[in-house]
């Protein structure tokens, strides 16, 4: 078995951290902690991208890393904090399913993703190929988090964290998407966040709450 | 000096867009728009028409524009076929623009500047459709045309029924556009090159040419108003302002004819004989259907809309005949049929525009579209009435006006049919010729009704006494179109000489031959069997009329006695005793009762306030459109079942889909 280069080991470590943070987010009930976990996830993502850039001499990945760092560690968490303060929704959030069950489903999903990633990893020629399974697991777990949360803000955090997973998948499978695409996605996420913020205010205006069950009334009448 | 027709066309397109943009810059300045912009648009149109006349006979010109997407530039090309339709566009829209200058005024709906922009964008888009040389530019221009005309139709967008009519039009236009897009997809033959040049070179195997033809017939038929996609016409035309109706009916429908000709005769290398039979049958059914429904209409613009359906039917029948002859290599007769098609398209652009504009004048003067409330307008609006008479006689197909020439040519083409090798077709053709003659005769009946009820007799309503004749600019537009109808009728040989390059391009033969006929005498194929000289006809008609007037005048001169009319025992005659539109159409309604969905309320003899009410509906709504709409509704309800209203459930849907797909691709 060939020795894994040092930088690749660090990447693997960061990937493991990413997965761990995903599980932490899945288990976290407090909204503010959720935002902090999201920022940490962004940080580990930016770090790992920078190390990939260093290890494989792909200069455009430095840009991606910088962009991720600014956007996901500072800008988006700051926007979320401000939203939470303005909407005054700092209390704990209840999930639709209790936390232990969610974690169990999460483990099943991780196994599924790893299983799925094996054939793709064999085809890929990147040093980071072993982390593809983790990236997919992150996407799945974020998706699960969106499904199980009842309030609007945790769902949005789930959505943003899913984008993190996708970004990581792109980095590990093909050393990142073209810079144009990445810029576009980053802008999408930012604009999406802003629009969703507006929506939150509208939803609260209408229903005096951010509980999504009120939206069920919007269904067309029978 | 040779004129670069293509450059001229492109300049005209840019010019129209500039005029439109100027209108948009001063949207409420009615004087500026009507006294400067619309006349400027008309001048551009006239120049375009003059350039197109020169371009018909010159060899095709091509150009690649530095517009479009990267690596996908716009190709344009001006050959005889394009040039002929550009001529039609320029010649007809010049008159309509002049008329519009006097017609549009400030209203509740779209401001005049926006109308000016939409109108000129519409013209520019039509010109672009005609010169497009790749599917990409063609579709862009085609959709621009549909959108511009949609906004023009919904000028009075505050009225819900007008929005509804506009929506119906847009819907059918889109269905048609999808078919056209698929048609181009078939035509490019899997090479991925969407220029028309590549489509001409592409070799399609098996059933693909047929698929392309049927898609083109469907797609362009939706725009032209072929059965069963005609339902937008009778809704959109009454909704639109009259110049827009004129432009849509007179010119836009012809772009669909252009597209059909382009695909069938140019892009598809060979034609199959049974395509001709399909087009012929569809065209004749459309013509008959349109004219029968025109007979029973009581709204003058709906009547004209159904009459447009009829004329498009005749044109498509002619195309079918041309395909049939071309498929059997009878290029000479195919050229006659093709001449009839193109001639009729040109004629229809003139007389239908004239009539729609005349209805616009009537509408402005009386605020009334219903035939039952008009009448006697020839005394109040003599200019409009006499000019409309020219249009009426033309569309009714009376010599020596233009409608007769094209219909006569088409009948000639029918009469030559027995030389075909297919006995089945030979048996079919007499029936088709009879149907054509029936449609043409009924069209004359429709026009007698239209003209008689609107302009003749006595006014049916009191406020008609105050009707004002058309203004100077409107009059100028009408005179131009009426003069066009007369000239197109009087000099058919010259016109056919103009059309012949198109014939040579499409069917490989010319309709005119040296030695047969002269500039005075039109004699296709064989002067012994048939010939027609409109000038001689005019002279004879004029001589007979003058002679009769003279004789009557001489014979009865001095013996005229003015006295109360013999009043049949009725001491007083009121306008209510005149024949109405319903009454005039009643025999036709009885004879063709099976075609209509009719609801009738007849009063009993004992009614204190007797009321007679009859509504005639288009059966296609019930046969085709409502079932489709109901099926779509049912399907939507079925799908609506999975709409739970809970975001989590929706997320689960996509999550499960994702997992399933991932598990499947593994």
Interface residues (C-beta under 8 A of the other chain):
Chain A: X96 X112 X116 X119 X143 X144 X146 X147 X148 X150 X155 X212 X213 X215 X216 X217 X218 X219 X220
Chain B: X640 X643 X644 X645 X646 X647 X648 X651 X652 X655 X658 X659 X662 X663 X666
